[in-house]
Every structure is written in structure tokens, then in C-alpha cells.
Amino acid sequence: MLSAGIVGLPNVGKSTLFNAVTRTRKAQAANYPFCTIDPNQGVVVVPDPRLDALSKLSSSKKLVPAAIEFVDIAGLVKGASQGEGLGNQFLSHIREVDAIVQVVRCFEDADIHHVAGSIDPIRDIEVITTELVLADLAALQKRAERLQKAARTGDKQSKAELAVIEKLLPHLNSGKPANTLALSAEEEKLAREFFLLTSKPVIFACNVAESDLGKLGAEVDAAQDQEGDLPKYTIEIHPAARYVKAVQDYVRSHLATEAVVISAQIESELVDLSDEEAAEYLKDLGVSGSGVGSLIRAVYHLLGLRTYLTTGEQETRAWTIHAGDKAPAAAGVIHSDFERGFIAAEVVHFDELIRLGSFAKAREAGRLRIEGKEYVVQDGDVVEFRFNV
């Protein structure tokens, strides 16, 4: 199972978010640095309303959603790449996950200490990015030293790896993460063997206060307008809205990724509520839905994962595949015999099936297709495999 590590400076809400995402109280959340030392791990269900709709269509007895793992990692401080704080331990834990969720503090609270003494989300992002880049530079320089001797003997693999390292080093030296460097497919394959921290996909979670979340969307839009060509507004924009907009703009332009807005405190308060109670609680706050659900789905896609669906009287299930997987590989997720004896896949997209109302009507409308070994399974495909072993 692929995993995402929750990282950030101390006291930004990492452990609170982990508890909310995993719907547990496993992680200690306290107002002092390094209250998390050993990483907490939890398997998280990927919210998918398609399962409920398919289950009703098939009168299924059971629902089985997709899942990924989240890991709560100790806070990082400036100098971590040289061992400051829990630096070396922190970096080793990041190396073990497949993607990174960086929590950025976008709320002001005099009772919660910030390690830098003030709120500045862009500075915080740059601190962590710099530490990861420095760690990667040190690892690449050591690797290059080991490869140079073999390369001088004419070893082709060593020469190819050194050529990629020579592209990466100046890029990292400029403060840019490895995942923003354009490489060919062959170079990317070689670079994956370096296991660089900054090659991992990253998404940012702007953690805002409970009191800010309901009104934040309109204020972020207003903050955007104030910086554009539109006339200046006389309304005062809440600091949280400016923080969020700054993060969204920065990560898009500098790190080629996205930022989502969550309130870890609100989400942690939903842990003990039923779905109906949680919906009512969010409604009272003026919030349409759980930010954690959106974050989980975003991380699932960030990991390169996609979902196809199967449905029947016994169960409706979400199966996890990698983007680009062809039908036999998708069948193999159910059982290796399905892949080995693959004949064909009967496919209809979820949207079409629900619109038409049944498999019989989908077949009559020509929307239920027979696909072969080269078919690339799409997210939301409802599939039945034909195989012979």
C-alpha cells in the first residue's frame, strides 16, 4: 500500500490533521515542538460517493472502499539536514513514504507557539524545501564520488547515472526541488534509483482556524481581486485569506503543485461524530463538506492512483490501480489468475451506468463495451473481467 507522510514545522497542526484523516486519537497533539518522535501510521479510506450509488443499483450487501496509508512525521526545523532538532530521524522517515503532505500554518493564535516567532507560510515552506534540497545535494554528491571511479573504467550504467546527477546538482543548488527538473523518460527512470526526498510528489495543506474556514473562499477571491486589475476594495481581507492565497500562488509557480485548505481543528472534532452529525456541524459553520475528504482524494491522485469499480449482489468494491494500467494488470489486482488468464473486460463508465440506470440499458445503448489487453482502464470504469485459467 502506498503511503503519504504528513510533514511541516513543529506546531503547525500535523498530528491534529493525522488524527482527523485517520479518524483516531493515535497522534499526540501538544503545544510544544517535537511532541511526535516516532511516526504514527494509519490506513485511511478514500471517500468515494460512487460506491453508494452502485451499491443501490446492485443491492449489494457490502461496500469495500479504496485505502491508502498516512504517516505522521516529527516536525522539521531549520538545520535538519545537518542534524538539528530530530533532523536525521525526520529525513529518514520522509524517505520511506511515497508522497508528502506539507502542512502550512495559515492561522494566528497567540496561545500556540511558532518556532520562528511569527506567521509567514512562504518562509515556512522555503525552510522545509531548503532542508530537503540540502539533504538531496549531500546524497547526490556522495553517490557521484562512488560512481566516478566506475565511470572511468567505461561502465555505461555509471556514466548514465553521472550524466543525470550532473543535471540535478545545479538545479538543486539553485534551491529548486528535483521534481521540478524536466528529464527524459530514461533519465527519470535512472533518477528514481537515487531516492531523492525532493523527487517525491508534494501537496500542501493550508491549515486555517475554525473561525476562518466558513468565510475563507470569498475572502481569498477578494484578495485575488485586490492584487489584479480590478478597482481596490475598501473591505478588510482577513489575514488567513492572504496567507492561503500566497501559498496557492507560490506552490503553483515555484513547485508546480497545488494547495488545499483545511481546518485540522474542525476536522479533528468530527472524529467522534456520525456522518449526519458531522454534516450538520459543518453546515452550522457555513462549510459545505469535509476538507479532509478532499485532501485524501487529492493525495490518492497525487500518488498516481486511480480507481475502477466492480459491483454485484455480494459487494460493491473500489479497486486501486496505477494511472496508465492496462486491463490485464487491473484484473491482476483482484487475483493473479485474472491477469494470467485474461480474455477481455466488459466496461461501462460509472457516469454512463448511473445515467442509464442499469447494465441492461447500458448494453442496449451500446455503452457497455468489450475491451481487450491494450485497453487502459480509466478512473470510474465499472468492469467485469472474462478470464480462463
C-alpha positions in Angstrom: 0.0 0.0 0.0 1.4 3.4 -0.9 1.8 6.0 1.8 1.8 9.8 2.3 3.9 11.5 5.0 2.4 14.5 6.8 5.3 16.9 7.4 5.8 20.5 8.4 7.4 22.7 11.0 6.6 22.0 14.7 3.2 23.3 15.9 1.5 23.7 12.5 -1.2 21.1 13.1 0.4 17.9 11.7 -0.7 15.5 14.4 -4.1 17.1 14.7 -4.6 16.6 10.9 -3.3 13.0 11.1 -5.9 12.3 13.8 -8.6 13.8 11.6 -7.6 12.0 8.5 -7.3 8.6 10.2 -10.4 9.3 12.5 -8.4 8.3 15.5 -6.6 9.8 18.5 -3.4 8.0 17.9 -1.1 11.0 17.5 -0.3 13.2 20.4 -1.1 16.9 19.6 0.5 19.3 22.0 1.7 22.9 22.1 5.4 22.2 22.1 8.0 21.2 19.4 8.7 17.5 18.7 5.7 16.1 20.6 5.8 13.5 17.8 9.0 11.5 17.7 8.2 8.1 16.3 5.9 8.3 13.3 2.3 7.3 13.7 0.7 5.3 10.9 -2.9 4.8 9.9 -4.8 3.3 7.0 -7.3 5.8 5.5 -10.4 5.1 3.5 -10.6 7.1 0.3 -14.1 8.8 0.2 -16.0 7.7 -2.9 -19.7 8.5 -3.2 -19.8 6.3 -6.4 -19.8 3.2 -4.2 -23.1 4.1 -2.5 -24.8 4.8 -5.9 -23.5 1.5 -7.4 -24.5 -0.4 -4.2 -28.1 0.8 -4.6 -28.1 -0.2 -8.2 -26.9 -3.7 -7.4 -28.5 -4.1 -4.0 -25.0 -5.0 -2.7 -24.6 -6.5 0.8 -21.2 -4.9 1.4 -19.1 -1.9 0.4 -15.3 -2.0 0.1 -13.6 1.3 -0.5 -10.1 2.0 -1.6 -7.5 2.9 1.0 -4.0 4.5 1.4 -1.7 4.9 4.4 -0.9 8.2 6.1 2.2 8.7 8.3 2.5 11.5 10.9 6.2 12.5 10.9 8.0 14.6 13.5 8.4 18.4 12.9 11.4 19.7 11.0 13.4 22.8 11.9 16.0 24.9 10.1 19.3 22.9 10.0 17.6 19.5 10.0 19.9 18.4 7.1 22.8 18.9 9.5 21.0 17.1 12.3 19.3 20.0 14.1 16.2 19.0 16.1 15.2 15.5 15.0 16.7 16.2 11.6 18.3 12.9 10.6 15.5 10.8 12.0 12.9 13.1 10.3 14.6 12.8 6.9 14.8 9.0 7.2 11.1 8.8 7.8 10.3 11.0 4.8 12.5 8.8 2.7 10.2 5.8 3.4 6.9 7.4 2.2 5.8 7.8 -1.4 4.3 11.3 -1.3 4.4 14.3 1.0 1.6 16.4 2.5 3.2 19.5 3.8 1.0 21.3 6.4 1.4 25.1 6.4 0.2 27.2 9.3 -2.2 29.9 8.0 -3.8 30.8 11.3 -2.8 33.3 14.1 -3.1 32.1 17.7 -1.0 33.7 20.4 -1.5 30.6 22.6 0.2 28.3 20.1 3.9 28.9 19.8 5.5 29.2 16.3 9.2 28.1 16.2 10.1 31.2 14.2 8.1 33.6 16.4 5.8 34.8 13.7 3.3 33.6 11.0 4.8 33.5 7.5 3.7 30.5 5.4 6.1 31.2 2.5 9.1 31.3 4.8 8.0 28.1 6.4 7.7 26.3 3.0 11.1 27.6 2.0 12.7 26.3 5.2 11.4 22.8 4.6 12.2 22.8 0.9 15.7 24.1 1.6 16.4 21.3 4.2 15.2 18.6 1.8 17.2 20.1 -1.1 20.4 20.2 1.1 19.9 16.5 2.1 19.5 15.6 -1.6 22.6 17.5 -2.5 24.6 15.7 0.1 23.3 12.3 -1.0 24.0 13.0 -4.7 27.5 14.3 -4.1 28.3 11.1 -2.2 26.8 9.0 -5.0 28.7 10.9 -7.7 32.0 10.2 -5.8 31.3 6.5 -5.8 30.3 6.4 -9.5 33.2 8.4 -10.8 35.7 5.5 -10.4 33.4 3.0 -12.2 32.7 5.6 -14.9 36.4 6.0 -15.6 36.6 2.3 -16.4 33.9 2.7 -19.1 30.9 1.4 -17.1 27.9 2.5 -19.1 25.4 2.5 -16.2 27.7 4.6 -14.0 28.2 7.1 -16.9 24.5 7.4 -17.4 23.8 7.9 -13.7 26.5 10.6 -13.5 25.0 12.4 -16.5 21.7 12.7 -14.7 23.4 13.7 -11.5 25.2 16.5 -13.4 21.8 17.8 -14.4 20.4 17.5 -11.0 23.2 19.2 -8.9 22.9 22.7 -10.4 19.1 22.5 -10.3 19.2 21.6 -6.6 22.0 24.2 -5.9 19.6 26.9 -7.1 17.2 25.8 -4.4 14.7 24.0 -6.6 13.4 20.5 -5.8 14.3 17.6 -8.1 10.6 17.1 -9.2 10.6 20.4 -11.0 13.5 19.5 -13.3 12.5 18.3 -16.8 14.1 14.9 -17.6 13.6 12.4 -20.3 11.8 9.2 -19.6 15.1 7.3 -19.4 16.6 9.9 -17.2 13.6 9.8 -14.8 14.0 6.0 -14.6 17.6 6.5 -13.5 16.8 9.3 -11.1 14.2 7.1 -9.3 17.1 4.9 -8.2 18.6 7.9 -6.3 15.5 8.0 -3.9 15.7 11.8 -3.6 13.5 13.5 -1.0 12.6 16.3 -3.4 11.6 13.9 -6.2 8.5 12.8 -4.2 5.2 14.4 -5.2 4.0 17.0 -2.8 0.7 18.6 -1.9 0.3 21.5 0.6 -2.4 21.7 3.2 -3.2 25.3 4.4 -4.3 24.9 8.0 -6.7 27.6 9.0 -8.5 28.4 12.2 -12.0 27.1 12.9 -13.4 30.6 12.8 -11.9 31.4 9.4 -12.9 28.4 7.3 -16.5 29.2 6.5 -15.8 32.7 5.1 -12.4 31.9 3.5 -13.5 31.2 -0.1 -15.0 34.6 -0.7 -12.1 36.4 1.0 -9.5 34.6 -1.0 -11.3 35.7 -4.1 -11.4 39.3 -2.8 -7.7 39.1 -2.0 -7.1 37.9 -5.6 -9.1 40.9 -7.0 -7.2 43.4 -4.9 -3.9 42.3 -6.5 -5.3 42.2 -10.0 -6.5 44.9 -12.4 -9.9 45.4 -10.6 -10.5 48.5 -8.5 -9.3 48.3 -5.0 -11.9 47.2 -2.4 -12.4 49.0 0.8 -13.2 45.8 2.7 -10.6 44.4 5.0 -9.3 41.0 4.0 -8.7 38.5 6.8 -5.0 37.6 7.3 -5.9 33.9 6.8 -7.2 34.6 3.3 -4.0 36.4 2.3 -1.9 33.5 3.7 -3.9 31.0 1.8 -3.7 32.9 -1.5 0.1 33.5 -1.0 0.6 29.7 -0.5 -1.5 28.8 -3.5 0.3 31.2 -5.8 3.7 30.2 -4.5 3.4 26.5 -4.8 1.8 26.8 -8.2 4.6 29.0 -9.6 7.6 27.6 -7.8 6.8 24.0 -7.1 4.3 23.1 -9.8 1.8 21.7 -7.4 -1.4 22.7 -5.5 -2.6 23.7 -2.1 -5.8 22.7 -0.4 -7.5 24.4 2.6 -8.3 22.5 5.7 -9.0 23.3 9.4 -7.3 20.5 11.3 -9.1 21.5 14.5 -12.5 21.3 12.9 -11.8 18.0 11.2 -10.5 16.5 14.5 -13.7 17.5 16.2 -15.7 15.4 13.6 -13.9 12.2 14.5 -16.4 11.2 17.2 -19.5 12.3 15.2 -21.7 10.3 12.9 -21.9 11.3 9.2 -25.2 13.1 9.8 -23.9 14.9 12.9 -20.7 15.9 11.1 -22.7 17.3 8.1 -24.9 19.3 10.5 -21.9 20.6 12.4 -20.2 21.8 9.2 -23.4 23.3 7.9 -23.6 25.4 11.1 -20.1 26.7 10.4 -21.0 27.6 6.8 -18.9 24.8 5.3 -20.2 22.6 2.6 -18.1 19.5 3.2 -15.1 18.0 4.9 -11.7 19.3 3.8 -10.1 16.1 4.9 -12.1 14.1 2.3 -10.9 16.4 -0.5 -7.3 16.1 0.9 -7.5 12.3 0.9 -8.7 12.2 -2.7 -6.1 14.7 -3.8 -3.3 12.6 -2.2 -4.7 9.4 -3.8 -4.4 11.0 -7.2 -1.0 12.6 -6.3 0.3 9.1 -5.7 -0.7 8.2 -9.3 -3.5 6.0 -8.1 -6.9 5.5 -9.8 -10.0 3.5 -9.0 -12.1 1.1 -11.1 -15.2 -0.4 -9.7 -16.9 -3.8 -9.5 -20.4 -4.3 -8.4 -22.8 -7.2 -7.7 -25.2 -8.6 -5.1 -22.5 -9.7 -2.8 -20.4 -6.5 -2.8 -19.5 -3.2 -4.5 -15.8 -2.6 -4.4 -13.2 0.1 -5.3 -10.0 -1.4 -6.7 -6.8 0.6 -6.7 -4.6 0.7 -9.9 -1.9 3.0 -11.2 -2.7 5.6 -13.8 -2.0 4.0 -17.2 -2.5 0.4 -16.2 -4.0 -1.8 -18.9 -6.9 -4.2 -18.4 -4.8 -7.3 -17.6 -2.8 -5.5 -14.9 -6.1 -4.1 -13.5 -7.5 -7.6 -13.4 -4.4 -8.9 -11.6 -5.3 -6.6 -8.7 -8.3 -8.9 -8.0 -6.3 -12.1 -8.4 -3.1 -13.1 -10.3 -5.2 -15.7 -12.2 -7.4 -13.0 -13.6 -4.3 -11.4 -15.2 -2.7 -14.7 -16.3 -5.9 -15.9 -18.0 -7.2 -12.6 -19.1 -9.6 -12.8 -22.1 -11.5 -9.5 -22.1 -13.1 -6.8 -20.0 -16.7 -5.7 -20.1 -16.6 -2.0 -19.3 -19.0 0.9 -18.8 -18.1 4.2 -17.1 -19.8 4.9 -13.8 -21.4 8.1 -15.1 -23.0 6.3 -18.1 -24.2 3.4 -16.0 -25.9 5.7 -13.4 -27.4 7.9 -16.2 -28.9 4.9 -18.0 -30.0 3.1 -14.8 -28.9 -0.5 -15.3 -26.4 -2.8 -17.1 -29.2 -4.0 -19.4 -30.0 -0.4 -20.5 -26.3 0.4 -20.9 -25.9 -2.7 -23.1 -28.9 -1.7 -25.2 -27.5 1.9 -25.6 -24.1 0.5 -26.8 -22.3 1.9 -23.7 -21.3 -1.5 -22.3 -18.1 -2.3 -24.3 -15.8 -5.3 -24.7 -12.2 -4.2 -24.3 -9.0 -6.2 -24.9 -5.5 -6.4 -23.5 -4.4 -3.0 -24.7 -7.3 -1.1 -23.1 -6.1 1.5 -20.5 -8.5 1.3 -17.6 -9.9 4.7 -16.6 -10.8 6.1 -13.2 -14.5 5.4 -12.6 -14.8 2.4 -15.0 -17.2 -0.3 -13.9 -15.6 -3.5 -15.0 -16.3 -7.3 -15.2 -13.4 -9.4 -16.4 -13.6 -12.6 -18.5 -10.7 -15.0 -17.9 -9.8 -18.6 -18.4 -7.1 -20.5 -16.4 
